[in-house]
Amino acid sequence: MFHVLGVDPLYAFNRIYMASLGSYYGISETITKSIPLLLCGVGLAVAYKAKVWNIGAEGQLLMGAIVSGGLALFTPLPPQLAIPIIFLGGFIGGALWALIPAVLKAKFQVNEVITTLMMNYIAERILLYLVYGPWRGKEVWGFPFTSRIPSYARLPVVPGTRIHYPTLIIGLVSAVLLFFMLSRTTIGFKVRVIGESIRASNYAGIEYSKIVILVMIISGGLAGLAGAGEVAGIQHMLRKGISPGYGFTAIIVAWLGNLNPLLVIASSLLIASILVGGDAIQISIGLSSAFINLFNGTILIFLLLNYFLSEYEIIVRR
């Protein structure tokens, strides 16, 4: 791709590496961007293990941000409990948003790809309505922002960085717990069986609808936590464009991690480094911001192609 654009690939990859991993600032920004990717990616990995194709992590992230932002801005939270309540609100917001397509899938066999995808845009419109309308701050000079959340509702960060480490810890713990859930528990066994064959799960007496709802609640809730982290840890407000597409990029993260929650930790860091490096090459090389989306999209195509070839056998009839 770099050759097609007339750019030396070695120079481009060197710039990406130096920007994302070649300095303390670059490493800190890579970790910061990996946090929402990790939370969304781990949740998607669990859903995809059961072949429940949640494409709505972006909308679930936004709904988590809306609920947590609303709690921080408009409710008298006890300062000592503000951050746990904000995280809980974010999880509930994302989980409830995911529950709608989950119930439609489990009870009425409505295709979850369509419903989760469309609900991304509904969530975005709700956010825009709020920040352009009733929630717009009084001192934002007409910009689509809310007021800033109180200081007691803001997440602590690693000094000199934007790494909101409580959210990072939640992401890492979630990855470990969900790995053990999938590999060592009865629920994980049911998820894997459904992912292998719905018919086999029916013979085994596994309640398909309950597993669908469970994995969607986990997936949506973790995406909602990512939204809460963006509000309380990075932006300290709700605003238009609060997510640059983390929920969509997390689809790549989940597949790159082979739907393994532990490997998603590594894949989230890799994709985050590409995002950080991509910002740098836009400036140093003059590439369009769309190039990184093209690059990540190409990765996803090859990952899905590999999955297809490993799952299905191609037979040529003569």
Secondary structure, 3 states (H helix, E strand, C coil): CCCCCCCCHHHHHHHHHHHHHCCHHHHHHHHHHHHHHHHHHHHHHHHHHCCCCCCCHHHHHHHHHHHHHHHHHHCCCCCCCHHHHHHHHHHHHHHHHHHHHHHHHHHHCCCHHHHHHHHHHHHHHHHHHHHHCCCCCCCCCCCCECCCCCHHHCCCCCCCCCCCHHHHHHHHHHHHHHHHHHHHCHHHHHHHHHHHCHHHHHHCCCCHHHHHHHHHHHHHHHHHHHHHHHHHHHHCCCECCCCCCHHHHHHHHHHHCCCCHHHHHHHHHHHHHHHHHHHHHHHHCCCCCHHHHHHHHHHHHHHHHHHHHHHCCCCCCC
